[in-house]
Amino acid sequence: MAFQSIQLSLFSHQINALCEEMGAQLRHAAFSPNIRDRLDYSCAMFDCDGQLVAQAAHIPVHIGSMAYAMNSVVAEFEWQAGDIIIFNDPYRGGTHLPDVTLIMPVFFNEQLAGFVANRAHHADIGSDEPGSMPLSEHLHEEGIIIPPQYLGKNNQIDHSIYKKLFETVQDTDTTFADLSAQLSANLHGVKRLQYLIGERGLDEYRNFARQLLNYAESMAVSFLNNIPDGEYKASDLMDDDGLGNTDIPIVVKVSVTKGKVIVDFTGTAKQVRGNINCPRAVTAAAVYYAFRCLMSNDVPACMGAFRPIEILTQSKSLVDAQFPAAVAAGNVETSSRIVDVLFAALSQAASLEIPAHSQGTMNNIAMGSNADRPWSYYETIGGGAGANLHSSGMDAVHTHMTNTQNTPIEVLEMVYPLRITRYAIREGSAGQGQHDGGQGIVREFQFLQPGKVSILSDRRRHPPKGLNQGQAGAPGQNFHNNEVIGGKVCLRVNEGDRIRIETPGGGGYGKSTTGN
């Protein structure tokens, strides 16, 4: 048994390392700073049924949504070696339209062995607004909708299909370069997995993959058994949807019974006019992430770990939106808030060590111009992490559902007509406590030519909460030329204009001993 466990552990590390290799290939081949420098991409492997068996430590919302919906996607096709499937439809297993997924099958001795896939964020996906993150109220306003379909065969992108799909994109050369980078990553994954199977044999590979899923499930059940049976409830409010709806509730009840858990979102708001709606796959990704954070690192990050978790949602709600609801910010903002609400509920279970709320937003900013020389740029901005029982929260980091980096100032200023005039820790933004939350960020952009800006942010009205008498972190603020603007806005800017984003701090943990 010990020998078998060791072999299974080695297998798990091998296939996860393969996904990391895919990520390195994608990053080094990518053209856009959003993928190459911010690392807004994810890579994973799936079995023949579309069950997640391995992933790199990339972006939780990407991987979780693929884990939830991949089986339905792979069931749609009669797979042949060299097939290239593309999609971004949020209602078919995607997240939001800028996140484009490429899938390729892996064959060994003419038998299907599984799939490799990656998902990367494209700053231009055909929206009328630069950055393809508009203040939208309909999915079609957010760009090109691509249901699962062929992009090519025989390991080659079909240029005629590409041109038809992306005819509304301004910078088609960059898009094609990044898609080619995604293809190269998948080709590397196919080659490396075939090599691994060649060493083990197909039957042994399939057996280990099946055992890995079952082992992860048993480990997850053991973890859940340590949570006292009961019902744990919490709620929180999204600031607004940018189109007139405010104080939008997310409600959750977590029921734990003998190693199984039901996460019930009954009572959450109906889907709204603005674009903070979540497809069910994104909601599942947030749920999976929250529980995976609490599990031991020994639990393999595969679909087996999520089998004991049942998710209940109401159709046409904020967390189970239906077409044609807009979703651009649901993937980034609402998913972050779902994690906050889940952690708040689970903090009531005495056996779990839960942190205070982190910044609870990704502070999305998209900008660009469709003038003579079109350009499009997108980034998320970090903030304060929530404190916990043992330590203060980290300053100025991306938290929870995002796992990207900042675009280096030198790269941004070299590629785009922008100047960063301030980039600093936001002093005084942390929630105080026995352990203080992390500090947010101040980031200011100056425009060197006219353009348009979209900001999709939250936690501007409702601050990140502290825990166990810890104080809340400071809410965020957005400015245009030193005048406060809303959390979700689209506006035109002139040459010389400045946009400043001040991100939220993390909540504090425990009662402060300083008397403040």
Sequence and secondary structure as in RCSB ss.txt:
>XXXX:A:sequence
MAFQSIQLSLFSHQINALCEEMGAQLRHAAFSPNIRDRLDYSCAMFDCDGQLVAQAAHIPVHIGSMAYAMNSVVA
EFEWQAGDIIIFNDPYRGGTHLPDVTLIMPVFFNEQLAGFVANRAHHADIGSDEPGSMPLSEHLHEEGIIIPPQY
LGKNNQIDHSIYKKLFETVQDTDTTFADLSAQLSANLHGVKRLQYLIGERGLDEYRNFARQLLNYAESMAVSFLN
NIPDGEYKASDLMDDDGLGNTDIPIVVKVSVTKGKVIVDFTGTAKQVRGNINCPRAVTAAAVYYAFRCLMSNDVP
ACMGAFRPIEILTQSKSLVDAQFPAAVAAGNVETSSRIVDVLFAALSQAASLEIPAHSQGTMNNIAMGSNADRPW
SYYETIGGGAGANLHSSGMDAVHTHMTNTQNTPIEVLEMVYPLRITRYAIREGSAGQGQHDGGQGIVREFQFLQP
GKVSILSDRRRHPPKGLNQGQAGAPGQNFHNNEVIGGKVCLRVNEGDRIRIETPGGGGYGKSTTGN
>XXXX:A:secstr
 HHHHHHHHHHHHHHHHHHHHHHHHHHHH  SHHHHTT  EEEEEE TT  EEEE S  HHHHHHHHHHHHHHHT
T    TT EEEE  GGGT SSTTEEEEEEEEEETTEEEEEEEEEEE S SS SSGGG    SSGGGGS    SEE
EEETTEE HHHHHHHTTT S HHHHHHHHHHHHHHHHHHHHHHHHHHHHH HHHHHHHHHHHHHHHHHHHHHHHH
TS SEEEEEEEEEEE SSS EEEEEEEEEEEETTEEEEE TT  B  SSS    HHHHHHHHHHHHHHHS TTS 
SSGGGGTTEEEE  TTBTTB  TT   TTIIIIIHHHHHHHHHHHHTTSTT            EEEEEE SSS E
EEEE   B     SSS   SSB  TT       HHHHHHHSSEEEEEEEEETT S  SSB    EEEEEEEESS 
EEEEEE   SSS    BTT       EEEETTEEE SEEEEEE TT EEEEE      BS  SS  
